Amino acid sequence: MLAVRNLNAYYGKSHVLQGVDLDVFPGEVVALLGRNGVGRSTTVKAIMGEVAPVGEVRFKGELISGRPSHEIARAGLGYVPENRDIFPMMTVRQNLLLGIKDMRRPGRWSVEQMLDMFPNLRNRADTAAGVLSGGEKQMLTICRTLMGDPDLIMIDEPTEGLAPKIVAQVGELIAEIARAGVAILLVEQKLSIALKIAARVYVMGHGEIVYTGTPAEFATRQDIRREWLEV
């Protein structure tokens, strides 16, 4: 479904991504692991067109590298950024409605489903989104992206800075998305979340993929964990 080949990206003269190769197959959950600053967020931004990619990115067989972000989103690739990018002056319900790709063709998710999944959001459905807690904003951002009915969703650090109870809720939402058949590329620091729901993991270091395998295979590689993940 998503095929990335020899992906490079630059910030000015800094060569951040150095030949990244990765795949996400239909309905698969893939975790992209690594320390902060190794290029994981840049990878998803380059795939989404928010950072100029050098290399080849194909989605559902079509070349999307070089296309503007809104075209990539309309092709069925969803993106949940790390910064929880909501519209603060609009209500929770209005934020969700903005995520709908085509009002004439309902997708597999509805506003009511999103609100049922998170009672906190239902209680604040007509409240300005800017007053939500960090965890509520994260849930809203993920739910708004689902309203576009993506075939694959890239989620960047969804549990960063959240309380343990909210982390568990976000983890369950991601698992629910996977059960609905949506493929997921998950950038996540918390191994307990990533390894629980992922079918495969990629480990990134210095802008490159340094390891790939299943969670079971990864569990046997303490050398990879020590060299590329532990602080």
PyMOL commands that set and color helices and strands:
alter all, ss='L'
color gray80, all
select helices_A, chain A and resi 40-48+69-74+92-98+111-117+119-123+129-131+134-146+164-179+191-197+215-219+222-228
alter helices_A, ss='H'
color red, helices_A
select strands_A, chain A and resi 2-11+14-24+29-33+54-59+62-63+77-80+152-156+183-187+200-205+208-213
alter strands_A, ss='S'
color yellow, strands_A
deselect
rebuild
show_as cartoon
